[in-house]
Amino acid sequence: MPNTPIIFDSIKYPGEKRTVTFDFAAMLAGTTLAGTPTVAVSVWGSNNAAADATPANVLNGAASIAGSTIVQPIQGGVKDVDYLFTCTAPTSSAARILQKQAVLSVR
């Protein structure tokens, strides 16, 4: 499992549709992203002012590879909830599967 998640540098509003990007360039070590990336989402932290019983509904379609990054379309979300995204990225080496985590706040 990845270390401490990064915090996305902006907040999202419930009505927005946009993308989040996970940059794996520094982790590739001579490999390339390949196969089918996945992104899982859960509610992060125990101090949320609101709860979301279906956090996976924030995902808006499948993640895709764009060079050394994974791009995930997102939508909706519950106001005052922080979401933890876990991106799993297969590489051109079957022995190397990478993960990154990030937190996005919906306000």
FIVORO-976062 format. One record per residue (C-alpha): y, z, x; residue in three letters. Coordinates in steps of 0.1 Angstrom, whole numbers, padded with zeros to 4 digits, always signed. Layout:
// FIVORO-976062
YZXALA...
// end
This chain:
// FIVORO-976062
+0000+0000+0000MET+0035-0007+0013PRO+0058+0019+0026ASN+0090+0031+0008THR+0101+0003-0016PRO+0134-0015-0010ILE+0161-0013-0036ILE+0173-0046-0049PHE+0210-0049-0041ASP+0222-0054-0077SER+0214-0040-0112ILE+0201-0060-0141LYS+0213-0059-0177TYR+0188-0059-0205PRO+0200-0093-0218GLY+0198-0111-0185GLU+0171-0136-0174LYS+0170-0142-0136ARG+0147-0141-0106THR+0138-0115-0079VAL+0129-0127-0044THR+0106-0111-0019PHE+0112-0123+0017ASP+0080-0122+0039PHE+0094-0142+0069ALA+0093-0112+0092ALA+0057-0104+0083MET+0040-0138+0085LEU+0031-0136+0122ALA+0020-0172+0126GLY+0007-0176+0091THR+0022-0191+0060THR+0022-0180+0024LEU-0006-0197+0005ALA-0026-0193-0027GLY-0015-0175-0058THR+0010-0146-0053PRO+0011-0118-0079THR+0038-0094-0090VAL+0030-0062-0108ALA+0056-0040-0124VAL+0057-0003-0135SER+0083+0023-0144VAL+0095+0040-0112TRP+0104+0076-0109GLY+0101+0106-0132SER+0138+0110-0139ASN+0143+0079-0160ASN+0166+0085-0190ALA+0145+0062-0211ALA+0108+0051-0209ALA+0093+0016-0212ASP+0057+0016-0225ALA+0053-0021-0216THR+0070-0027-0182PRO+0050-0058-0175ALA+0071-0075-0203ASN+0099-0077-0177VAL+0079-0105-0160LEU+0089-0139-0173ASN+0062-0163-0161GLY+0043-0166-0129ALA+0055-0159-0093ALA+0058-0189-0070SER+0060-0195-0033ILE+0092-0210-0019ALA+0088-0213+0019GLY+0085-0177+0032SER+0095-0161+0000THR+0079-0153-0034ILE+0102-0158-0064VAL+0095-0140-0097GLN+0114-0148-0129PRO+0123-0117-0149ILE+0138-0109-0183GLN+0147-0080-0205GLY+0140-0044-0195GLY+0150-0011-0211VAL+0185+0002-0204LYS+0185+0032-0179ASP+0149+0024-0166VAL+0141+0017-0129ASP+0113-0008-0123TYR+0090-0008-0093LEU+0078-0044-0084PHE+0048-0048-0062THR+0044-0083-0048CYS+0011-0093-0033THR+0012-0125-0011ALA-0019-0142+0002PRO-0014-0161+0035THR-0031-0190+0052SER-0053-0165+0069SER-0080-0150+0046ALA-0077-0118+0068ALA-0040-0113+0060ARG-0027-0104+0026ILE+0009-0090+0025LEU+0026-0067+0001GLN+0062-0056-0005LYS+0077-0033-0031GLN+0112-0032-0045ALA+0130-0012-0072VAL+0153-0028-0097LEU+0176-0008-0121SER+0183-0020-0156VAL+0217-0007-0168ARG
// end
